[in-house]
Each structure stands twice: as C-alpha cells, then as structure tokens.
Amino acid sequence: MMTKRLTRGLALGASLAAVLALAGCAAKVPAPRPAETPPAGLVLEYKMPAGRILRYRQTEEVREISDVMGQMFESVISGTGADSFRSKGRKDGHYLLEVTIEDMSLSRTSPQGDFKL
C-alpha cells in the first residue's frame, strides 16, 4: 500500500515537474511577430497601386406586407448608394485608402405617405 502511494506520488511529481519545465521553456521563447511569419496556404490580397480607384454601387429594395386586424398594408423601401475607394499607397504593410460617398438615396412608400432622403 505504501509502495503504491509512493509510486503515484513520484509519477504525479514527475508529471508536474515536466509540465513546469515545458512551460518555463515556452515562456522563454518569444512568440513570432505576424510580419515575420511566412504566409501559409492560400493568401488573397488586393494589389492596389497608388492612385487606383475602385467604385462600388449598391441597390436594395424591401417590400413589406402587413396584416393588421384584417387590413392589408404594403410599404416599399428602396435605397441606392455609390462609393469610391482611392489607393494612396501602403504604409507599414497596410493600404491607405481615401473613401468617398458619391451618392446615397433612400425612399419609402407606404399608406402613411411617401418619404425621400
């Protein structure tokens, strides 16, 4: 009985010492900086030269039909927008962008009246 306790105690002590030793070694090694690690696998990246302009246009429309106590109500909301992104080159590994909202509109048609913005 005494031998089993001693064996368990030694095994537990050895395991604890091994974990502490590995943790101590890991703590002494500095973690690699993200800029120093080579990319692994597939890397998707914009390669946008300075001065290049990307333009995006978005449009959405939402139609809502409500039944309130047997009465049907329909409203339609429409929105559009146009944005541009101009590259101003790179700094510290990041792209500098000039963002311009070129156009934005919103309209709502409902039984309560029309609204435009």
Number of C-alpha atoms within 10 A of each C-alpha: 6 7 8 9 10 11 12 12 12 12 12 12 12 12 12 12 12 12 12 12 12 11 11 11 10 11 10 8 8 7 8 8 7 8 9 7 8 7 9 6 6 6 6 6 6 6 7 15 13 14 13 12 15 12 13 11 12 10 11 10 12 10 11 10 10 11 9 8 6 7 7 10 13 12 16 14 17 15 16 14 15 15 15 17 17 18 18 16 15 13 8 7 8 8 16 15 17 12 14 12 12 12 11 14 12 14 14 18 15 13 9 9 8 12 11 11 8
